[in-house]
């Protein structure tokens, strides 16, 4: 799998969702968040649906995805 790069300083919902899909995660839509799960149905993270996302929140989401096998650098 190719390593991805996400700039968390100006990161939004669309960039994080694109990184999750490229990393092979499954997405489920909630009311105000997009839920990210592995193909084995293990919960990974929730991505809020707004632009921009706080850089600390974005870093936490990327960290959670990396713990489940993604290769996303910030």
PDB file with one MODEL, atoms N, CA, C and O in Angstrom:
MODEL        1
ATOM      1  N   UNK A   1       0.850  -1.182   0.000  1.00  0.00           N
ATOM      2  CA  UNK A   1       0.000   0.000   0.000  1.00  0.00           C
ATOM      3  C   UNK A   1       0.892   1.241   0.000  1.00  0.00           C
ATOM      4  O   UNK A   1       1.867   1.309   0.748  1.00  0.00           O
ATOM      5  N   UNK A   2       0.564   2.195  -0.820  1.00  0.00           N
ATOM      6  CA  UNK A   2       1.324   3.436  -0.928  1.00  0.00           C
ATOM      7  C   UNK A   2       1.050   4.317   0.292  1.00  0.00           C
ATOM      8  O   UNK A   2      -0.090   4.431   0.742  1.00  0.00           O
ATOM      9  N   UNK A   3       2.096   4.933   0.816  1.00  0.00           N
ATOM     10  CA  UNK A   3       1.955   5.835   1.956  1.00  0.00           C
ATOM     11  C   UNK A   3       1.258   7.118   1.504  1.00  0.00           C
ATOM     12  O   UNK A   3       1.567   7.661   0.444  1.00  0.00           O
ATOM     13  N   UNK A   4       0.332   7.586   2.303  1.00  0.00           N
ATOM     14  CA  UNK A   4      -0.413   8.808   2.005  1.00  0.00           C
ATOM     15  C   UNK A   4       0.119   9.953   2.848  1.00  0.00           C
ATOM     16  O   UNK A   4       0.728   9.738   3.897  1.00  0.00           O
ATOM     17  N   UNK A   5      -0.114  11.163   2.385  1.00  0.00           N
ATOM     18  CA  UNK A   5       0.283  12.353   3.132  1.00  0.00           C
ATOM     19  C   UNK A   5      -0.939  13.243   3.292  1.00  0.00           C
ATOM     20  O   UNK A   5      -1.616  13.566   2.316  1.00  0.00           O
ATOM     21  N   UNK A   6      -1.221  13.642   4.545  1.00  0.00           N
ATOM     22  CA  UNK A   6      -2.339  14.532   4.844  1.00  0.00           C
ATOM     23  C   UNK A   6      -1.788  15.730   5.602  1.00  0.00           C
ATOM     24  O   UNK A   6      -1.103  15.571   6.613  1.00  0.00           O
ATOM     25  N   UNK A   7      -2.084  16.918   5.118  1.00  0.00           N
ATOM     26  CA  UNK A   7      -1.686  18.144   5.804  1.00  0.00           C
ATOM     27  C   UNK A   7      -2.778  18.476   6.822  1.00  0.00           C
ATOM     28  O   UNK A   7      -3.865  18.915   6.444  1.00  0.00           O
ATOM     29  N   UNK A   8      -2.493  18.268   8.114  1.00  0.00           N
ATOM     30  CA  UNK A   8      -3.531  18.452   9.124  1.00  0.00           C
ATOM     31  C   UNK A   8      -3.792  19.921   9.438  1.00  0.00           C
ATOM     32  O   UNK A   8      -4.782  20.237  10.097  1.00  0.00           O
ATOM     33  N   UNK A   9      -2.930  20.822   8.983  1.00  0.00           N
ATOM     34  CA  UNK A   9      -3.131  22.243   9.259  1.00  0.00           C
ATOM     35  C   UNK A   9      -4.381  22.776   8.564  1.00  0.00           C
ATOM     36  O   UNK A   9      -5.060  23.646   9.109  1.00  0.00           O
ATOM     37  N   UNK A  10      -4.696  22.274   7.373  1.00  0.00           N
ATOM     38  CA  UNK A  10      -5.890  22.727   6.658  1.00  0.00           C
ATOM     39  C   UNK A  10      -6.740  21.536   6.225  1.00  0.00           C
ATOM     40  O   UNK A  10      -7.280  21.509   5.119  1.00  0.00           O
ATOM     41  N   UNK A  11      -6.846  20.576   7.099  1.00  0.00           N
ATOM     42  CA  UNK A  11      -7.533  19.330   6.779  1.00  0.00           C
ATOM     43  C   UNK A  11      -9.032  19.475   7.036  1.00  0.00           C
ATOM     44  O   UNK A  11      -9.461  20.144   7.975  1.00  0.00           O
ATOM     45  N   UNK A  12      -9.806  18.833   6.180  1.00  0.00           N
ATOM     46  CA  UNK A  12     -11.249  18.827   6.331  1.00  0.00           C
ATOM     47  C   UNK A  12     -11.806  17.428   6.169  1.00  0.00           C
ATOM     48  O   UNK A  12     -11.061  16.461   6.007  1.00  0.00           O
ATOM     49  N   UNK A  13     -13.101  17.335   6.212  1.00  0.00           N
ATOM     50  CA  UNK A  13     -13.803  16.063   6.127  1.00  0.00           C
ATOM     51  C   UNK A  13     -13.459  15.315   4.849  1.00  0.00           C
ATOM     52  O   UNK A  13     -13.179  14.116   4.883  1.00  0.00           O
ATOM     53  N   UNK A  14     -13.479  16.012   3.732  1.00  0.00           N
ATOM     54  CA  UNK A  14     -13.258  15.352   2.438  1.00  0.00           C
ATOM     55  C   UNK A  14     -11.874  14.724   2.334  1.00  0.00           C
ATOM     56  O   UNK A  14     -11.742  13.620   1.807  1.00  0.00           O
ATOM     57  N   UNK A  15     -10.844  15.404   2.823  1.00  0.00           N
ATOM     58  CA  UNK A  15      -9.487  14.867   2.756  1.00  0.00           C
ATOM     59  C   UNK A  15      -9.321  13.632   3.640  1.00  0.00           C
ATOM     60  O   UNK A  15      -8.679  12.661   3.239  1.00  0.00           O
ATOM     61  N   UNK A  16      -9.901  13.668   4.846  1.00  0.00           N
ATOM     62  CA  UNK A  16      -9.778  12.524   5.742  1.00  0.00           C
ATOM     63  C   UNK A  16     -10.571  11.329   5.232  1.00  0.00           C
ATOM     64  O   UNK A  16     -10.122  10.191   5.361  1.00  0.00           O
ATOM     65  N   UNK A  17     -11.746  11.573   4.655  1.00  0.00           N
ATOM     66  CA  UNK A  17     -12.539  10.479   4.083  1.00  0.00           C
ATOM     67  C   UNK A  17     -11.800   9.866   2.899  1.00  0.00           C
ATOM     68  O   UNK A  17     -11.777   8.644   2.752  1.00  0.00           O
ATOM     69  N   UNK A  18     -11.200  10.692   2.060  1.00  0.00           N
ATOM     70  CA  UNK A  18     -10.441  10.180   0.919  1.00  0.00           C
ATOM     71  C   UNK A  18      -9.252   9.334   1.387  1.00  0.00           C
ATOM     72  O   UNK A  18      -8.956   8.297   0.793  1.00  0.00           O
ATOM     73  N   UNK A  19      -8.580   9.767   2.437  1.00  0.00           N
ATOM     74  CA  UNK A  19      -7.455   9.002   2.975  1.00  0.00           C
ATOM     75  C   UNK A  19      -7.934   7.677   3.557  1.00  0.00           C
ATOM     76  O   UNK A  19      -7.257   6.660   3.405  1.00  0.00           O
ATOM     77  N   UNK A  20      -9.092   7.670   4.220  1.00  0.00           N
ATOM     78  CA  UNK A  20      -9.635   6.442   4.796  1.00  0.00           C
ATOM     79  C   UNK A  20     -10.026   5.446   3.711  1.00  0.00           C
ATOM     80  O   UNK A  20      -9.749   4.253   3.835  1.00  0.00           O
ATOM     81  N   UNK A  21     -10.666   5.926   2.653  1.00  0.00           N
ATOM     82  CA  UNK A  21     -11.074   5.046   1.551  1.00  0.00           C
ATOM     83  C   UNK A  21      -9.847   4.476   0.855  1.00  0.00           C
ATOM     84  O   UNK A  21      -9.806   3.285   0.548  1.00  0.00           O
ATOM     85  N   UNK A  22      -8.850   5.311   0.605  1.00  0.00           N
ATOM     86  CA  UNK A  22      -7.624   4.861  -0.051  1.00  0.00           C
ATOM     87  C   UNK A  22      -6.891   3.829   0.810  1.00  0.00           C
ATOM     88  O   UNK A  22      -6.236   2.932   0.279  1.00  0.00           O
ATOM     89  N   UNK A  23      -6.998   3.952   2.125  1.00  0.00           N
ATOM     90  CA  UNK A  23      -6.341   3.013   3.035  1.00  0.00           C
ATOM     91  C   UNK A  23      -7.118   1.718   3.206  1.00  0.00           C
ATOM     92  O   UNK A  23      -6.635   0.794   3.859  1.00  0.00           O
ATOM     93  N   UNK A  24      -8.307   1.634   2.633  1.00  0.00           N
ATOM     94  CA  UNK A  24      -9.061   0.389   2.666  1.00  0.00           C
ATOM     95  C   UNK A  24     -10.083   0.274   3.779  1.00  0.00           C
ATOM     96  O   UNK A  24     -10.561  -0.826   4.054  1.00  0.00           O
ATOM     97  N   UNK A  25     -10.432   1.366   4.425  1.00  0.00           N
ATOM     98  CA  UNK A  25     -11.434   1.328   5.483  1.00  0.00           C
ATOM     99  C   UNK A  25     -12.841   1.395   4.897  1.00  0.00           C
ATOM    100  O   UNK A  25     -13.034   1.826   3.760  1.00  0.00           O
ATOM    101  N   UNK A  26     -13.818   0.962   5.691  1.00  0.00           N
ATOM    102  CA  UNK A  26     -15.225   1.000   5.308  1.00  0.00           C
ATOM    103  C   UNK A  26     -15.866   2.177   6.031  1.00  0.00           C
ATOM    104  O   UNK A  26     -15.624   2.383   7.220  1.00  0.00           O
ATOM    105  N   UNK A  27     -16.688   2.958   5.314  1.00  0.00           N
ATOM    106  CA  UNK A  27     -17.301   4.151   5.896  1.00  0.00           C
ATOM    107  C   UNK A  27     -18.794   3.958   6.084  1.00  0.00           C
ATOM    108  O   UNK A  27     -19.461   3.333   5.259  1.00  0.00           O
ATOM    109  N   UNK A  28     -19.315   4.507   7.189  1.00  0.00           N
ATOM    110  CA  UNK A  28     -20.745   4.507   7.477  1.00  0.00           C
ATOM    111  C   UNK A  28     -21.143   5.921   7.856  1.00  0.00           C
ATOM    112  O   UNK A  28     -20.478   6.562   8.669  1.00  0.00           O
ATOM    113  N   UNK A  29     -22.230   6.410   7.267  1.00  0.00           N
ATOM    114  CA  UNK A  29     -22.688   7.759   7.561  1.00  0.00           C
ATOM    115  C   UNK A  29     -23.564   7.782   8.791  1.00  0.00           C
ATOM    116  O   UNK A  29     -24.493   6.986   8.926  1.00  0.00           O
ATOM    117  N   UNK A  30     -23.256   8.711   9.695  1.00  0.00           N
ATOM    118  CA  UNK A  30     -24.088   8.978  10.849  1.00  0.00           C
ATOM    119  C   UNK A  30     -24.800  10.297  10.619  1.00  0.00           C
ATOM    120  O   UNK A  30     -24.890  10.756   9.480  1.00  0.00           O
ATOM    121  N   UNK A  31     -25.311  10.923  11.683  1.00  0.00           N
ATOM    122  CA  UNK A  31     -26.004  12.195  11.526  1.00  0.00           C
ATOM    123  C   UNK A  31     -25.034  13.333  11.220  1.00  0.00           C
ATOM    124  O   UNK A  31     -25.211  14.056  10.239  1.00  0.00           O
ATOM    125  N   UNK A  32     -24.009  13.490  12.060  1.00  0.00           N
ATOM    126  CA  UNK A  32     -23.071  14.595  11.884  1.00  0.00           C
ATOM    127  C   UNK A  32     -21.633  14.124  11.691  1.00  0.00           C
ATOM    128  O   UNK A  32     -20.725  14.943  11.551  1.00  0.00           O
ATOM    129  N   UNK A  33     -21.423  12.809  11.682  1.00  0.00           N
ATOM    130  CA  UNK A  33     -20.089  12.247  11.559  1.00  0.00           C
ATOM    131  C   UNK A  33     -20.095  11.098  10.553  1.00  0.00           C
ATOM    132  O   UNK A  33     -21.139  10.515  10.263  1.00  0.00           O
ATOM    133  N   UNK A  34     -18.936  10.788  10.038  1.00  0.00           N
ATOM    134  CA  UNK A  34     -18.735   9.604   9.219  1.00  0.00           C
ATOM    135  C   UNK A  34     -17.934   8.622  10.062  1.00  0.00           C
ATOM    136  O   UNK A  34     -16.849   8.950  10.542  1.00  0.00           O
ATOM    137  N   UNK A  35     -18.470   7.418  10.243  1.00  0.00           N
ATOM    138  CA  UNK A  35     -17.800   6.414  11.056  1.00  0.00           C
ATOM    139  C   UNK A  35     -16.864   5.597  10.177  1.00  0.00           C
ATOM    140  O   UNK A  35     -17.229   5.178   9.079  1.00  0.00           O
ATOM    141  N   UNK A  36     -15.663   5.379  10.672  1.00  0.00           N
ATOM    142  CA  UNK A  36     -14.642   4.626   9.944  1.00  0.00           C
ATOM    143  C   UNK A  36     -14.453   3.292  10.659  1.00  0.00           C
ATOM    144  O   UNK A  36     -14.208   3.248  11.865  1.00  0.00           O
ATOM    145  N   UNK A  37     -14.573   2.196   9.888  1.00  0.00           N
ATOM    146  CA  UNK A  37     -14.379   0.854  10.438  1.00  0.00           C
ATOM    147  C   UNK A  37     -13.472   0.065   9.513  1.00  0.00           C
ATOM    148  O   UNK A  37     -13.333   0.385   8.332  1.00  0.00           O
ATOM    149  N   UNK A  38     -12.853  -0.977  10.069  1.00  0.00           N
ATOM    150  CA  UNK A  38     -12.045  -1.878   9.261  1.00  0.00           C
ATOM    151  C   UNK A  38     -12.971  -2.825   8.515  1.00  0.00           C
ATOM    152  O   UNK A  38     -14.175  -2.851   8.771  1.00  0.00           O
ATOM    153  N   UNK A  39     -12.422  -3.595   7.606  1.00  0.00           N
ATOM    154  CA  UNK A  39     -13.238  -4.562   6.865  1.00  0.00           C
ATOM    155  C   UNK A  39     -13.729  -5.683   7.779  1.00  0.00           C
ATOM    156  O   UNK A  39     -14.673  -6.391   7.427  1.00  0.00           O
ATOM    157  N   UNK A  40     -13.100  -5.857   8.960  1.00  0.00           N
ATOM    158  CA  UNK A  40     -13.544  -6.841   9.949  1.00  0.00           C
ATOM    159  C   UNK A  40     -14.567  -6.246  10.916  1.00  0.00           C
ATOM    160  O   UNK A  40     -14.885  -6.864  11.931  1.00  0.00           O
ATOM    161  N   UNK A  41     -15.085  -5.054  10.615  1.00  0.00           N
ATOM    162  CA  UNK A  41     -16.103  -4.351  11.401  1.00  0.00           C
ATOM    163  C   UNK A  41     -15.597  -3.900  12.773  1.00  0.00           C
ATOM    164  O   UNK A  41     -16.351  -3.895  13.745  1.00  0.00           O
ATOM    165  N   UNK A  42     -14.326  -3.523  12.846  1.00  0.00           N
ATOM    166  CA  UNK A  42     -13.753  -2.968  14.074  1.00  0.00           C
ATOM    167  C   UNK A  42     -13.776  -1.449  13.949  1.00  0.00           C
ATOM    168  O   UNK A  42     -13.269  -0.889  12.977  1.00  0.00           O
ATOM    169  N   UNK A  43     -14.374  -0.784  14.951  1.00  0.00           N
ATOM    170  CA  UNK A  43     -14.476   0.669  14.936  1.00  0.00           C
ATOM    171  C   UNK A  43     -13.090   1.297  15.005  1.00  0.00           C
ATOM    172  O   UNK A  43     -12.249   0.870  15.795  1.00  0.00           O
ATOM    173  N   UNK A  44     -12.852   2.316  14.173  1.00  0.00           N
ATOM    174  CA  UNK A  44     -11.561   3.001  14.134  1.00  0.00           C
ATOM    175  C   UNK A  44     -11.703   4.441  14.622  1.00  0.00           C
ATOM    176  O   UNK A  44     -11.025   4.834  15.572  1.00  0.00           O
ATOM    177  N   UNK A  45     -12.562   5.229  13.999  1.00  0.00           N
ATOM    178  CA  UNK A  45     -12.674   6.652  14.334  1.00  0.00           C
ATOM    179  C   UNK A  45     -13.973   7.223  13.779  1.00  0.00           C
ATOM    180  O   UNK A  45     -14.671   6.581  12.995  1.00  0.00           O
ATOM    181  N   UNK A  46     -14.280   8.455  14.208  1.00  0.00           N
ATOM    182  CA  UNK A  46     -15.410   9.209  13.667  1.00  0.00           C
ATOM    183  C   UNK A  46     -14.862  10.511  13.106  1.00  0.00           C
ATOM    184  O   UNK A  46     -14.131  11.233  13.784  1.00  0.00           O
ATOM    185  N   UNK A  47     -15.222  10.802  11.865  1.00  0.00           N
ATOM    186  CA  UNK A  47     -14.767  12.028  11.213  1.00  0.00           C
ATOM    187  C   UNK A  47     -15.933  13.006  11.181  1.00  0.00           C
ATOM    188  O   UNK A  47     -16.956  12.723  10.557  1.00  0.00           O
ATOM    189  N   UNK A  48     -15.795  14.171  11.852  1.00  0.00           N
ATOM    190  CA  UNK A  48     -16.876  15.156  11.806  1.00  0.00           C
ATOM    191  C   UNK A  48     -17.042  15.710  10.394  1.00  0.00           C
ATOM    192  O   UNK A  48     -16.062  15.878   9.667  1.00  0.00           O
ATOM    193  N   UNK A  49     -18.291  15.993  10.009  1.00  0.00           N
ATOM    194  CA  UNK A  49     -18.584  16.475   8.656  1.00  0.00           C
ATOM    195  C   UNK A  49     -18.608  17.991   8.604  1.00  0.00           C
ATOM    196  O   UNK A  49     -19.667  18.599   8.448  1.00  0.00           O
ATOM    197  N   UNK A  50     -17.449  18.594   8.736  1.00  0.00           N
ATOM    198  CA  UNK A  50     -17.358  20.037   8.530  1.00  0.00           C
ATOM    199  C   UNK A  50     -15.947  20.381   8.080  1.00  0.00           C
ATOM    200  O   UNK A  50     -15.020  19.582   8.217  1.00  0.00           O
ATOM    201  N   UNK A  51     -15.804  21.570   7.547  1.00  0.00           N
ATOM    202  CA  UNK A  51     -14.531  22.063   7.043  1.00  0.00           C
ATOM    203  C   UNK A  51     -14.205  23.354   7.771  1.00  0.00           C
ATOM    204  O   UNK A  51     -15.108  24.183   7.883  1.00  0.00           O
ATOM    205  N   UNK A  52     -13.051  23.598   8.258  1.00  0.00           N
ATOM    206  CA  UNK A  52     -11.954  22.672   8.487  1.00  0.00           C
ATOM    207  C   UNK A  52     -12.152  21.936   9.802  1.00  0.00           C
ATOM    208  O   UNK A  52     -12.979  22.323  10.628  1.00  0.00           O
ATOM    209  N   UNK A  53     -11.385  20.876   9.983  1.00  0.00           N
ATOM    210  CA  UNK A  53     -11.380  20.127  11.233  1.00  0.00           C
ATOM    211  C   UNK A  53     -10.187  20.614  12.042  1.00  0.00           C
ATOM    212  O   UNK A  53      -9.111  20.848  11.493  1.00  0.00           O
ATOM    213  N   UNK A  54     -10.378  20.765  13.341  1.00  0.00           N
ATOM    214  CA  UNK A  54      -9.314  21.186  14.238  1.00  0.00           C
ATOM    215  C   UNK A  54      -8.094  20.290  14.033  1.00  0.00           C
ATOM    216  O   UNK A  54      -8.234  19.076  13.883  1.00  0.00           O
ATOM    217  N   UNK A  55      -6.898  20.884  14.027  1.00  0.00           N
ATOM    218  CA  UNK A  55      -5.702  20.103  13.713  1.00  0.00           C
ATOM    219  C   UNK A  55      -5.427  19.013  14.746  1.00  0.00           C
ATOM    220  O   UNK A  55      -4.859  17.977  14.403  1.00  0.00           O
ATOM    221  N   UNK A  56      -5.814  19.222  15.986  1.00  0.00           N
ATOM    222  CA  UNK A  56      -5.610  18.195  17.010  1.00  0.00           C
ATOM    223  C   UNK A  56      -6.579  17.023  16.798  1.00  0.00           C
ATOM    224  O   UNK A  56      -6.213  15.864  16.995  1.00  0.00           O
ATOM    225  N   UNK A  57      -7.791  17.332  16.401  1.00  0.00           N
ATOM    226  CA  UNK A  57      -8.770  16.294  16.089  1.00  0.00           C
ATOM    227  C   UNK A  57      -8.324  15.501  14.865  1.00  0.00           C
ATOM    228  O   UNK A  57      -8.400  14.273  14.861  1.00  0.00           O
ATOM    229  N   UNK A  58      -7.860  16.192  13.831  1.00  0.00           N
ATOM    230  CA  UNK A  58      -7.390  15.525  12.619  1.00  0.00           C
ATOM    231  C   UNK A  58      -6.202  14.621  12.921  1.00  0.00           C
ATOM    232  O   UNK A  58      -6.119  13.508  12.401  1.00  0.00           O
ATOM    233  N   UNK A  59      -5.284  15.092  13.758  1.00  0.00           N
ATOM    234  CA  UNK A  59      -4.123  14.279  14.134  1.00  0.00           C
ATOM    235  C   UNK A  59      -4.564  13.016  14.864  1.00  0.00           C
ATOM    236  O   UNK A  59      -4.004  11.945  14.630  1.00  0.00           O
ATOM    237  N   UNK A  60      -5.552  13.120  15.741  1.00  0.00           N
ATOM    238  CA  UNK A  60      -6.063  11.959  16.457  1.00  0.00           C
ATOM    239  C   UNK A  60      -6.726  10.947  15.534  1.00  0.00           C
ATOM    240  O   UNK A  60      -6.580   9.739  15.723  1.00  0.00           O
ATOM    241  N   UNK A  61      -7.456  11.440  14.534  1.00  0.00           N
ATOM    242  CA  UNK A  61      -8.109  10.552  13.568  1.00  0.00           C
ATOM    243  C   UNK A  61      -7.065   9.820  12.738  1.00  0.00           C
ATOM    244  O   UNK A  61      -7.178   8.613  12.520  1.00  0.00           O
ATOM    245  N   UNK A  62      -6.051  10.541  12.276  1.00  0.00           N
ATOM    246  CA  UNK A  62      -4.978   9.917  11.490  1.00  0.00           C
ATOM    247  C   UNK A  62      -4.230   8.896  12.350  1.00  0.00           C
ATOM    248  O   UNK A  62      -3.891   7.816  11.867  1.00  0.00           O
ATOM    249  N   UNK A  63      -3.973   9.221  13.599  1.00  0.00           N
ATOM    250  CA  UNK A  63      -3.291   8.296  14.506  1.00  0.00           C
ATOM    251  C   UNK A  63      -4.104   7.017  14.693  1.00  0.00           C
ATOM    252  O   UNK A  63      -3.548   5.919  14.685  1.00  0.00           O
ATOM    253  N   UNK A  64      -5.413   7.155  14.860  1.00  0.00           N
ATOM    254  CA  UNK A  64      -6.277   5.981  15.030  1.00  0.00           C
ATOM    255  C   UNK A  64      -6.276   5.115  13.772  1.00  0.00           C
ATOM    256  O   UNK A  64      -6.252   3.888  13.867  1.00  0.00           O
ATOM    257  N   UNK A  65      -6.303   5.740  12.596  1.00  0.00           N
ATOM    258  CA  UNK A  65      -6.271   4.966  11.355  1.00  0.00           C
ATOM    259  C   UNK A  65      -4.923   4.262  11.187  1.00  0.00           C
ATOM    260  O   UNK A  65      -4.869   3.133  10.698  1.00  0.00           O
ATOM    261  N   UNK A  66      -3.840   4.922  11.587  1.00  0.00           N
ATOM    262  CA  UNK A  66      -2.517   4.305  11.495  1.00  0.00           C
ATOM    263  C   UNK A  66      -2.388   3.111  12.444  1.00  0.00           C
ATOM    264  O   UNK A  66      -1.694   2.144  12.130  1.00  0.00           O
ATOM    265  N   UNK A  67      -3.043   3.172  13.587  1.00  0.00           N
ATOM    266  CA  UNK A  67      -3.011   2.054  14.531  1.00  0.00           C
ATOM    267  C   UNK A  67      -3.719   0.824  13.978  1.00  0.00           C
ATOM    268  O   UNK A  67      -3.487  -0.293  14.443  1.00  0.00           O
ATOM    269  N   UNK A  68      -4.577   1.028  12.990  1.00  0.00           N
ATOM    270  CA  UNK A  68      -5.320  -0.078  12.386  1.00  0.00           C
ATOM    271  C   UNK A  68      -4.808  -0.414  10.994  1.00  0.00           C
ATOM    272  O   UNK A  68      -5.539  -0.999  10.195  1.00  0.00           O
ATOM    273  N   UNK A  69      -3.562  -0.054  10.689  1.00  0.00           N
ATOM    274  CA  UNK A  69      -2.940  -0.508   9.460  1.00  0.00           C
ATOM    275  C   UNK A  69      -2.759   0.497   8.350  1.00  0.00           C
ATOM    276  O   UNK A  69      -2.129   0.175   7.343  1.00  0.00           O
ATOM    277  N   UNK A  70      -3.281   1.701   8.487  1.00  0.00           N
ATOM    278  CA  UNK A  70      -3.079   2.703   7.446  1.00  0.00           C
ATOM    279  C   UNK A  70      -1.643   3.221   7.513  1.00  0.00           C
ATOM    280  O   UNK A  70      -0.981   3.113   8.545  1.00  0.00           O
ATOM    281  N   UNK A  71      -1.178   3.776   6.418  1.00  0.00           N
ATOM    282  CA  UNK A  71       0.161   4.378   6.385  1.00  0.00           C
ATOM    283  C   UNK A  71       0.012   5.807   5.928  1.00  0.00           C
ATOM    284  O   UNK A  71       0.327   6.155   4.790  1.00  0.00           O
ATOM    285  N   UNK A  72      -0.485   6.644   6.857  1.00  0.00           N
ATOM    286  CA  UNK A  72      -0.749   8.050   6.554  1.00  0.00           C
ATOM    287  C   UNK A  72       0.224   8.893   7.352  1.00  0.00           C
ATOM    288  O   UNK A  72       0.302   8.770   8.574  1.00  0.00           O
ATOM    289  N   UNK A  73       0.964   9.747   6.669  1.00  0.00           N
ATOM    290  CA  UNK A  73       1.882  10.652   7.366  1.00  0.00           C
ATOM    291  C   UNK A  73       1.258  12.040   7.404  1.00  0.00           C
ATOM    292  O   UNK A  73       0.416  12.389   6.576  1.00  0.00           O
ATOM    293  N   UNK A  74       1.694  12.823   8.390  1.00  0.00           N
ATOM    294  CA  UNK A  74       1.151  14.170   8.549  1.00  0.00           C
ATOM    295  C   UNK A  74       2.231  15.202   8.335  1.00  0.00           C
ATOM    296  O   UNK A  74       1.966  16.401   8.428  1.00  0.00           O
TER     297      UNK A  74
ENDMDL
END
